[in-house]
Amino acid sequence: MKVCPGQKGIKVKVGTKIMKNCKNLETGIARQPYCFFLLISTRRFRFIAFADYIISLEQRLNNTVAELQRTLVQHEEMIVALQNRRLIPCAGWYSPNNGFQYQLSSTKQNWQESTMLCQQIGGDLAALGIKNFHMRKKVADNLFPTTQWIWIGMTDLDREGHFNWIDGNPFNDPSPGWKNSDPNNARNNEHCVGISHAGDPPHLIYDIACDATLYALCEKSAAAACQ
C-alpha cells in the first residue's frame, strides 16, 4: 500500500488504482499532483468498468430477446403442425375427438342458407360425426349449451317420410333420436331436421319446416385445412 507523501488519510492501492479513504481531498490534490492523477485514473477506471458492464448487460438482453423470438417461432410452427394434423381444432371450432370439428353459426337462417353458409367456411351441415345420440349430446353440451334449435344435415326432401343424412345414408340410430311425436310433417311442410335442447331428454331431433330460421351446426373433417 502506498500513501501519498504528506497527506494523511489518502491511500491508493497502486496495482489496481483504487482510491480509499480520501478525507482531505482538496488539500491532497493541491499538494500532491500524483494523488490527483491516481484519483482521476481511478474514477476513469470505474467509469470504463461501468460502461463495460452496461454493454455486457445489453448484449445479454439482446441474446435473451433473440432466444425468446426463436422459441416463439418454434411454438407457432408447432401450433400450425398440430392444426395440420388436427390434433387440435381450427380456431373457432370444437372437436369432440370423433374425427370431425364443429362450429355454430352466429346468425339464424333457413336450412338451405345454413347449408350454403357451412360450405362457405369449408364444411357442411353436421351429419357424418353426429349420427349417434351420445355424440350429438356431447357436441351440443360443449358448443351450444343454451341455444335450443339447431339445423343439422338431414332431410326427407327426396322422399317424404324417409329421412336421410346429407351423405345419403338413412337415419337409423337406435339410441334416443326423434322426439316422441316426430317426425309428423306438420302442415305437410316439415322436411328438414334440427336438434333441440327442449324436452326430456334434450338433444332429440325434430322435423321442421325448411324455411324456419335457426342457427346452423357446421361440421368438417378433423383433417380439413383451416381457413
Secondary structure, 3 states (H helix, E strand, C coil): CEECCCCCCCEEECCCCEEECCCCHHHHHHHCHHHHHHHHHHHHHHHHHHHHHHHHHHHHHHHHHHHHHHHHHHHHHHHHHHHHHCCCCCCCCECCCCCEEEEECCCCECHHHHHHHHHHCCCEECCCCCCCHHHHHHHHHHHCCCCCEEEEEEECCCCCCCCEECCCCECCCCCCCECCCCCCCHHHCEEEEEEECCCCCCCEEEEEECCCCEEEEEEEECCCCCC
